[in-house]
Structure formats: C-alpha cells, structure tokens
Amino acid sequence: MENNSVHRTSVEYRRKKSAKEMRNQFLTFILMIFFTVISFVSVAYNDLFPSNFVAPFILLLAGIQVIFQLYYFMHASHKGHEMPMFFMYSGVFAAFLTILAFLTIVWW
C-alpha cells in the first residue's frame, strides 16, 4: 500500500515538473518569435530608427536568443550540465579575448 502511494506521488511530481518546464519552453519560444519580429521591424522601418542603432540592437536581441536557447531548449540549466557549460563559457571568453586583441591591433 505504501509503495503504491510513493509511486503515485513520484508520478504527480514528475508531471507537475514537466508541465512547468513545458510552460517555460513555450514562453521562451514566444519571446524569441517576438524578438525576431522586433528585429525585422527595426530593419524594415529604417526611417524610424537610426542606422547606427539597428545593428547593435539586433546583436543584443540575438545574444538574448542564444541565452534562451541554451538554457531552455538545450536544457543547460539542469543538473549535470556544469562541465559542458564551463567549456562553452570558456570558449566564449577565448573568442572575446581574440576579438578584443584583433580590434586592439587594428586600432593601434
């Protein structure tokens, strides 16, 4: 009797956790579609937005979308993904340093 109760509780817990995760993924998907539409609008209505604003704005929205995809669609926020995330962050840091070095060399 007690084993059946524990199993039922476990199933209910997994069901609630899965529903919450699915809700987060759906909300993230809607936000990414919204960011994409905003990017297209900022390019389409170039008379409303200055041209030196559009490129950094699109890059910012793209960076936000990368973070959303890593954490929600690739499940990087789950336990057990610390080492792959460490390597990804290390790669981003190395790319940042490389770009910074090249920009420094070009400007000086």
ZAZA-68164 format. One record per residue (C-alpha): residue number from 1; x, y, z. Coordinates in nm, 4 decimals. Example, Ala and Ser with C-alpha at 12.3 -4.5 7.8 and 13.67 -1.06 7.14 Angstrom:
ATOM   i        x        y        z
ATOM   1   1.2300  -0.4500   0.7800
ATOM   2   1.3670  -0.1060   0.7140
***
This chain:
ATOM   i        x        y        z
ATOM   1   0.0000   0.0000   0.0000
ATOM   2   0.2766   0.2392   0.0931
ATOM   3   0.4762   0.1603  -0.2242
ATOM   4   0.1758   0.2494  -0.4423
ATOM   5   0.1397   0.5832  -0.2620
ATOM   6   0.5083   0.6649  -0.3129
ATOM   7   0.4839   0.5751  -0.6827
ATOM   8   0.1737   0.7936  -0.7259
ATOM   9   0.3458   1.0851  -0.5511
ATOM  10   0.6505   1.0427  -0.7750
ATOM  11   0.4360   1.0398  -1.0888
ATOM  12   0.2488   1.3517  -0.9785
ATOM  13   0.5754   1.5325  -0.9012
ATOM  14   0.7223   1.4463  -1.2432
ATOM  15   0.4001   1.5523  -1.4147
ATOM  16   0.3996   1.8935  -1.2421
ATOM  17   0.7694   1.9425  -1.3128
ATOM  18   0.7215   1.8535  -1.6811
ATOM  19   0.4237   2.0897  -1.7101
ATOM  20   0.6263   2.3744  -1.5607
ATOM  21   0.9186   2.3045  -1.7935
ATOM  22   0.6880   2.2907  -2.0973
ATOM  23   0.5307   2.6226  -1.9953
ATOM  24   0.8778   2.7805  -1.9681
ATOM  25   0.9759   2.6468  -2.3110
ATOM  26   0.6552   2.7777  -2.4687
ATOM  27   0.7017   3.1213  -2.3116
ATOM  28   1.0630   3.1292  -2.4283
ATOM  29   0.9570   3.0308  -2.7806
ATOM  30   0.7004   3.3134  -2.7886
ATOM  31   0.9615   3.5624  -2.6631
ATOM  32   1.2085   3.4516  -2.9304
ATOM  33   0.9473   3.4954  -3.2027
ATOM  34   0.8697   3.8401  -3.0588
ATOM  35   1.2406   3.9352  -3.0623
ATOM  36   1.2689   3.8180  -3.4231
ATOM  37   0.9674   4.0261  -3.5267
ATOM  38   1.1137   4.3298  -3.3483
ATOM  39   1.4410   4.2782  -3.5393
ATOM  40   1.2604   4.2640  -3.8735
ATOM  41   1.0551   4.5742  -3.7884
ATOM  42   1.3662   4.7694  -3.6882
ATOM  43   1.5216   4.6913  -4.0280
ATOM  44   1.2030   4.7413  -4.2297
ATOM  45   1.1291   5.0833  -4.0818
ATOM  46   1.4774   5.2257  -4.1199
ATOM  47   1.3361   5.5795  -4.1356
ATOM  48   1.2144   5.5485  -3.7740
ATOM  49   1.5371   5.4037  -3.6339
ATOM  50   1.8845   5.5462  -3.6978
ATOM  51   2.1107   5.3092  -3.8891
ATOM  52   2.3784   5.3091  -3.6174
ATOM  53   2.1161   5.1845  -3.3686
ATOM  54   1.9823   4.8908  -3.5685
ATOM  55   2.2939   4.6692  -3.5869
ATOM  56   2.3786   4.6760  -3.2115
ATOM  57   2.0091   4.6325  -3.1292
ATOM  58   1.9836   4.3215  -3.3482
ATOM  59   2.3058   4.1821  -3.1976
ATOM  60   2.1651   4.2362  -2.8480
ATOM  61   1.8432   4.0540  -2.9360
ATOM  62   2.0463   3.7726  -3.0957
ATOM  63   2.2530   3.7371  -2.7778
ATOM  64   1.9371   3.7140  -2.5688
ATOM  65   1.8017   3.4467  -2.8012
ATOM  66   2.1250   3.2444  -2.7707
ATOM  67   2.0930   3.2519  -2.3920
ATOM  68   1.7280   3.1434  -2.4123
ATOM  69   1.8156   2.8571  -2.6447
ATOM  70   2.0998   2.7372  -2.4256
ATOM  71   1.9075   2.7410  -2.1022
ATOM  72   1.5617   2.6337  -2.2094
ATOM  73   1.5867   2.4366  -2.5331
ATOM  74   1.9232   2.2708  -2.4749
ATOM  75   1.8438   2.2157  -2.1042
ATOM  76   2.1696   2.3733  -1.9851
ATOM  77   2.0025   2.4809  -1.6619
ATOM  78   1.9566   2.1180  -1.5500
ATOM  79   2.1898   1.9433  -1.3100
ATOM  80   2.4763   1.7562  -1.4683
ATOM  81   2.5484   2.0169  -1.7368
ATOM  82   2.8020   2.2184  -1.5377
ATOM  83   3.1102   2.0925  -1.7228
ATOM  84   2.9736   2.1464  -2.0780
ATOM  85   2.8596   2.4950  -1.9734
ATOM  86   3.2071   2.5644  -1.8322
ATOM  87   3.3614   2.4725  -2.1682
ATOM  88   3.1078   2.6869  -2.3562
ATOM  89   3.1746   2.9866  -2.1329
ATOM  90   3.5494   2.9303  -2.1720
ATOM  91   3.5091   2.9286  -2.5498
ATOM  92   3.3064   3.2490  -2.5423
ATOM  93   3.5705   3.4109  -2.3210
ATOM  94   3.8509   3.2997  -2.5571
ATOM  95   3.6563   3.4336  -2.8574
ATOM  96   3.6014   3.7638  -2.6761
ATOM  97   3.9724   3.7934  -2.5983
ATOM  98   4.0628   3.7115  -2.9594
ATOM  99   3.8245   3.9727  -3.0984
ATOM 100   3.9488   4.2268  -2.8444
ATOM 101   4.3098   4.1535  -2.9412
ATOM 102   4.2384   4.1930  -3.3128
ATOM 103   4.0463   4.5160  -3.2562
ATOM 104   4.3328   4.6498  -3.0468
ATOM 105   4.5864   4.5594  -3.3151
ATOM 106   4.3784   4.7204  -3.5901
ATOM 107   4.3125   5.0439  -3.3996
ATOM 108   4.6740   5.0938  -3.2826
***
